[in-house]
Amino acid sequence: MKKLSFLILAFFTFSFANAQSAKSLLNEVSAKAKSYDNIQIDFKYNLNNAKENVNQDTRGDVTLSGEKYVLNMLGTSRLFDGKNIYSIVPEDEEVTISKYRAQDDKDITPSKMLTFYEKGYTYKMDIEQNVKGRKIQFVKLTPIDSKAEIKNILLGIDVQTKHIYKLIQTDAKGTKYTLTVNSFKTNQPLSKTLFTFDEAKYKQDGYYINKLD
């Protein structure tokens, strides 16, 4: 009985220490991300569902400054100026404009990509990998909400730079979304109009402007 009690105590002590270490590392990542004026990320994105025989790769890039961002992916652009979201599709010559509502935003959007884990998750240290000489520590995040569509997230962190290297999200249906950072640049010179949508310009170019709100 004493041995069993010791094992149980040791398990919970280790679990607590593990969670504290994971949270401490995530806090460092969050603080580092918030210290930059802007961040530019070039990434590879993979969607995989073995049951549905789906495996798709694509590339993209995103520029972040505070809550604002410009995301380019799959031939489309998504711009958030702090109030509205602009989805720009050159192939269809169409722009869809919608107001941002924080209460409806449950996805990991670009502006939350580096800080989304601050609320709503439990943490624990996972595997450690060596990627081309870089020490990547993975942290496993599990939603506190048992009804969440996300099953878990593995966040790979470069231990030296405290930058996110990889994000692997698995949903309840078994679909896995993997984002791998190819380049991570900070405090770059940006155009003053980068996060400004010029409606007149797009109308002049023949785009249809679809305002949802």
Secondary structure, 3 states (H helix, E strand, C coil): CHHHHHHHHHHHHHHHHHHHHHHHHHHHHHHHHHCCCCEEEEEEEEEEECCCCEEEEEEEEEEEECCEEEEEECCEEEEECCCEEEEEECCCCEEEEEECCHHHCCCCCHHHCCCHHHCCEEEEEEEEEEECCEEEEEEEEEECCCCCCEEEEEEEEECCCCCEEEEEEEECCCCEEEEEEEEEEECCCCCCCCCCCCHHHHHHCCCEEEECC
